Amino acid sequence: LTDRRAQRQERARFVQERSRALTPIRNAIAGAEARIDQLEARIADIETQLADPASYNDAGLMKSLPAELKQRQAELEQVLQQWEEASEQLALKEKEFE
């Protein structure tokens, strides 16, 4: 009975340690994925506006949209890199707990 209790306690410690190690990485991945979705949606919106001939009547818009598009695309590349790094880190950490 004591042996089983010790096994359960050891298993609980393992699960808790694994969770402490993996949860922040998983949260970072989820946050990056959400930001990627936002950026991709905004980029698509900007591209739609740039493709609309009516947009060309607004000089301010035609000046700001290309700049914003470039900024959002650069941010997307950065967030994709963060997502990739976090995914690789998660895979390595998961192997540690196998």
Secondary structure by P-SEA (a helix, b strand, c coil): caaaaaaaaaaaaaaaaaaaacaaaaaaaaaaaaaaaaaaaaaaaaaaaaacccccccaaaaaaaaaaaaaaaaaaaaaaaaaaaaaaaaaaaaaaac
